[in-house]
Every structure is written in C-alpha cells, then in structure tokens.
Amino acid sequence: MNKRIAFILPHFYRYYRGGAETQCFYLACELINKGWEVHYIFEHKDIIDEVDEYGIHLHSLPKKKGYLKWQNAQALLQKMKLIQAEFWYSRANISYLHYLVKFAKQVGGKVIWAFSRDSQFLLKDNEQEKASFVVKVYNRFNKKRFFKALKSTNTILLQTKKQAALLDKNLNLKGTVIYNAHPTSDISKKNSLRKKQVLWIGRMRPFKRPDRFIELADFLKDTDITFKMIGKYAEKDLNEILNKRKGSNTKLEILGERKAHEVHDTLSESMLIVNTSEYEGFSNTFIEAWLRGVPVISYQVDPDGMILQNKIGIVKNDVNQLADYIKDICDDQKEWEKVSERCQMHGFENFDITNAVSKLEEILCKL
C-alpha cells in the first residue's frame, strides 16, 4: 500500500480550529508518526505550498464562498495530479466531494468521506434559513449532488452509531464508525482539587445556543460558582446579545477565542463543562473534557448515549434541573471525584488518537 494520503477541507487547523479541522490535524500528525506522507489541500487568501513544522505538505486553493467553490474545480484537479495520493480524505464541507470522485477516476486514488455533524444527512439545512433565495437553491442542488457523489466514494466514515443509522435510513448506504480522538500522551491522570468553575466551549453560532449557558449562569449567580465562555463570536448580532446579557452577572466571564493549550489548561482547573447545542456530530469538547476528568452537562446532545450510560455527566433539557445538579456536585467533592474518575477512564479507553489511526489504517488497507 502506498502510504500517501491527502486531506481536503476548506480550512487548515493553523488558521481555523473547528471540530473537523482539529480532527484532521490530529489524524495527520499521527499518520506522519506512523510513516505516512500527508498532504493537506485547503483554501486560503494567500498562495501556500510548503511543509509545515509537523511534516504536513500544505497546498492552498483560492478562498471561495460556499456557492462559488465550484470555481476551484480545476485548481483542485491540478493539486491532485501533483500529489498523486493513494487516498483522498474529505470532511466538513460537502462542495468538493463531487469533484474528488470525478477527478479520482482520472488521477487514481480512493475517496474517503467523513461525516462531521448530523445535519449533513438532511436535504434542508436549518442553518441556511437566513440565506438568499439564490443561495438556498444552490445549497439544495449542492446537497443533492453530494448525496449522489457519496454513492461513488470508496468508504464512508461516521462519528457515531446514530450517524450510521441515519446514513442507512436516509441514503441506504453503509459506513464505518470511528470515534473522534485526541492525543493523550501529555494528559495527566491525576486530578487535583478544582475550582468551582463551569465552562462553555465552542464557536458562538446560533445552533450552539450559547444564550442558554448565560441563562444557566444567571440561575446560579448567587452561589460561589463561576462561569466562563470560550469561543469565537461568529455573528455580529450574537456578539451584541452575549455582551448585553452578561452585564448583570459578575460570576460570568466571556473570554472569546483562546489557543488550544489555554483551553486545555482551563479545562484542567474546572469542575464541569456545559453543552447547549441543538445538535452536534461528536463534539471535540466532550472528549477534551472527559480526558481531563471533567463531567459533561448537556441539554440534549448525548453521542451514542455515552453520557447517561457511563454516568459521566447529565442530560436534561431543563435549566432548573441542570442548575440543581451543578450546585449539588460542585458542593460534593467526593461525588465529583467519582464521576471525574469515570470520565477519564472512559476517555482514555475510547478516544486515544493512536487507536483511531490504527483503525483507519485497517480500513484503508482493505480498499
């Protein structure tokens, strides 16, 4: 097997640290550790053609809006002819899959699609409700073309068993579940005494419903528990709402975007993390939290039922019940330590990047 793989996404981890970009970066680094030649095709305003400090070969395409990505088709073909990869791995944005399938027939190589979030299985995406009529028409056309291209991929990867069921039900296709994973070698398994601190981490987009975290913090503003929000403001209106809502609560701090090591350090000193999303695929923050012994408080997202089945947090769509749970566990150090220990055990057993890459290699060898 030719151990040369290329990732194709709109963004690279250095410039945009979304969930898909984080996962592809971790996979790329571990594949390099195992002797692979790794390339990464992404969009950028500058021309980038270099090998970065991790050994990843970077190749940039012109930066395009969603409905204009078709203009990069020929540039993508030229990159593929240059790289001659054995495997083309795409994730996050659906616009390039049609061209990958088409061009792989010309230049060779197997095409892998990895799903990012559950909404990608639906023809209508609620995130696009505010888009113009023309953009909505294009998005619908693009999604249908994506579904057709999926049938010609060599393998489909999924984040959860739920996604595997959605793929079967909606598109009558089969795929393989590989859970998101993270490097674990530098994570301490010793849990020191934590601050009474609760986190929210993510890009502040409407479907992630950050306003619900602020509401939760307001319920508990008279306690000795502090609340912190980490994440980039994605929309101007949301920015204004968040700043207005936080004004009356001195226990709430909105930190904005932070570097990865700063996020991990803050997690390691906190007792809990809250997820308020309407939907996710498999949030990286869940894994980052569990690996560091931090239980997850979730309004409704529970990937494959892991939170409830393993007793590593709570899932309740009721702010009163969540507030009571947070107050009780923050005041009961022994109970928190029991849950924290279960979190780390679950994290290290299921989300080590070395195991995920070994499973990926097994799949690629069979293509």
N, C-alpha and C positions, 0 to 999 in steps of 0.2 A: 504493500500500500504506500502510495506517495503521500508523505506526511506534510502536505501543504494545504492550508485552509484560509479562506478569506471571509471576513465578516462584512456585511453590507447593511449599514444603518444610516439614517440622516445625520446622526451626531456621534462624536467620539467622547469618551469619558473625560478627557482633559478639558473639554470645552462645555460639556453639558452632562450633569450627573443624574440623569433619570434612572429609573429601575432597570430598563433594558440595557442601557449603556453600562451601568455598573456590572451587570451580569456578564455581558460580553467581554468587558475588560478583565474580570476575574478569570473567565474561561480562557481568554487569550494568554494571560500570564502563565496559567498552569499548563496549558498546552506547550508553551515555549519551554517550560521546565521539563517537559516530557519529550523534548526533541523535535517538536513541530516547527515548521516555518509558518508564521502567522502574518497575514495581511489584513488591512482594515480599510475599506472604502467608505467614505463619509462626505458630507457636504461642508464646505467652509468658504468664507468670503475670500480667503487667500489661497494661492496655489501651494499645496503641501505635498511633498514627495520625499519622505525621509524615514529613517529607522529611529524610533524613539528610545528613551533610556531603558525601556523594558524589553526591547528587541522586536517590537511590533512594527511592521512595514506599513506606513501610513500613506494613503493615496486620496487626495481630495477631489470632489466634484464641485461644480459651481453651486452656490447656495440658492435653493428654489423654494417658493411657496408650495403648499400641498398640491394644488391643482395645476402647477407648472412643472412638476417633477418629470413629466414625460420628455421635457426638453433636454434632460440629462441622459437620454437613452443611448445615444451614440458615444458619449463620453464614457458611460459605463461599459459599453462593449469594448472600447479601446483598452480600458483598465483590465478587463477580463482577459483579453488577448495577451496583454503584457504579463499578467500574473500567472496564468495557466494553472490555476488551483485544481486540486482534486475534489475539493468540497467548497461549496458556496453557501454560507450560513447567513440567513437574513432574519431580522427581528424588528419589532417596533412599528415601522411604517410600512403599510401594505403596498405602496405605489410601485415599488421596484420588483416585486415578485414576478409579475407578468414578463418583464424583460429578462430577469435572471433565467427563468425557464426557457424562454425563447433563445437567448444567447448561449446558454449552456449546451444546447444542441449543436451550436456552431463550433465553440471553442473546447468543449469537453468539460467534464466535472459533474458531480452530483449536487443537487439543490436541496438544502435543508431549510424548512421554515419553522421558526419557534414562536409560538403564540405568547403575547405579553399580558393581555387582560381579557376578561370575559366579554366585553363589548365588541371585540373583533369578530365574534361569531354571528353578530346581528347585522342585518342589511341596513337598518336605520340606527344611526349613532346619535344619542341624545346630546352629546357634546357639541354637535353641529347645528343645533336648533337656531342659533342666532346668526348663522351664515346666510349669505345672499342666495337668491333663487338659483343663480348660475352655479355657485359653488355646491349647493345641495344636489343639483342634477349631476354635476361631475362626481361628487362623492358616491352617489348611488351607482353610477356607471363604474367607478373605480372599484367599489366593493364587489360588484358582480364579476368583474374581470379578475379580481383577487380570488374569489371562490373558484372560478374556472381554473386559474393557474395552480391552485392548491392540489387539484387532481393530478397534475403532472409533476409535482415535486417527488423527490426520491424518498423523503421521510418527513414526518411532521412531529415536532416536539411540543409538549404541553407542560404547563406548570403544576396542574392539579388533576386529580381524578375527575373532578367536576368538569374541567375543560375537555377531558377525553369523552365524557358523556355528551357534552354539547356538540362536539365535533361529529360524533356518531349520529346524534339526533337531527342536527340541522343540515349536515352536509353528507351524511352517510360515508364518512371517512374514518380511518383508524390512525392513531398516533401513539407515541410513547411518552410517558410521564417521566421527566427528570426535574426534581425539585430545584429551585434556585439554591445557590450555595455560596459560601464565603470562605476566605482564608481563615484558618483557626489557629495557626502555629503561634501567633503572638498574643492570644487572648488568655488571660489568667483565669484559672478555675477557682480561685479563691475570692469569695465575696466579702469585702469589708463592709463596715457599717455605712449605710447610705443616708443621703439627705432625704427629708420628706419632700420629695420633688417629683412632679409628674410631667412627662414630656408629650409633645405632639411633633412629629417629624414628617415632612413631605412638601411637595410643591403645592402652593396655596391656590389650587384650582377649585372651581365650584363643586365638581363631583366628589371632591375630598371633604367638603363641608367643614372647613376649619372653624366656622362660626359656632358649631356645636361644642367645640372644645372650650371656646370662650364662655359659652353658656354654662358648661360644667364647672369651669373655674369660678364663675360668679356664685354658683351654689355653695362653694366651699371657701369663699373669700374671708370668712370669719374664723377659719381654722389656721393652724400653723403650717399648712401645706402650701408649697409654691408651685407655680405652673409656668412652663416655658414652651414656646413655639419656635421651631427651627424649620426654615424653608423659604424659598424664593417667592416673592409676590409675582404671580403670573398675570394678573389683570389689574388695571388702574382702579376700577370700581371696587374690587375686592380689597385692595390696599386701603382705600378710604374707609371701608366698612370696618376692617380689622382695627385700624388706628382709633376710630371713633369708639368702638365697643370696649377697647382695653383701658380707656381713660379713667374709668371709675374703679378699677380693680388694681390695687398696688401689689397684689400677690401674683399678677400675671405679667410675664415678660415676653415680648415678641422679638426674637433675636435676628430674624432674617436668615439669609443663606450662610452656611458655615462649611468649612473644609471637612473632609471625611474624618480625619483624626480628631477634630474638635467635636464632631457629632458623637463619635465613639467614646471619647472622654466624658462627655456629658451623660451619655447613657450609663456609663460605669459608675457614676456617682448618684444615679437616680433610682427610685424605687419602682416606678411604673411608667408605662407608655400607653397612650390612648390613640386608637384608630377610629376616625369618624366617617370614613369613606362610604359612599353609596355602593361602590363595587371596587374590586381590585383583581389582579391576577393572583400573584403571590407576593405580597409586599416585602421588599428587602428589609424594611424597618422591623418587621416581625422577627426575621432571622437575626438581625443585628442585636435586637433586644434579648432574645432567648439565649444566644451565645454568651451574653454578658449577665445572665441571670435576672433579666427584667421581665416580669409578667406583662401580658398584653391585655388592655381593656379595650374591647371592640363593641361598637354599636350594632353591627350586623355582619361584618366580614369575618368568616372563620374558615380558612382554607382547609378543605377536606376534613372539617370538624376537629382539627388538631387542638384548638384551644380548650374546648369543652372535654374532649375525650381524654386528654392528658392532664387536665386540671392545671393549666399553665396561664390562667387568666380568667376573664369572664366575658360573656357576650350578652348584652342586654340593650335593647333599643328604648331605654327609659332613663332619663337623666337623674331622677331621684334614686333609683336603684344603683346606678353607677356611682353616684356621689356617696351613698352609704357604704358601698364596697370599698371605695378608695379610702374613705375616712377610717373604716374598721381595720383594713390591712396595714395602713400606714401607722396605726397606733398599736399594732400587734407584731412586734419584731420577730418573735418565734414563728408565727404563722407565715409571715412574709419570707423568712429564710427557707421554710419547707417548700413553698411554691417556687422560690428562686432556684433552689437546687433542682427541682423537676424541670424548670426551664432550660438550665444549662445541660442537663442530661439529654433532653430531647434535641436541643440544638446541636450538640456535638455528634450525636448518633445519626442525625438525618441531613445535616447541611454543611458538611465538610467539602470544600471545593475539590479536593483530591479524589474523593469518591465519585462526585458528579462527573468529573472529566474521564475517569475510568469507565463509567457507564456510557458516556458519549463516545469514547473510542470503540467500545464494543459494538455500538450501533453503526458507526461509520465503517467498521471492518466488514460488516455484513451487507453493505450497499453494493 
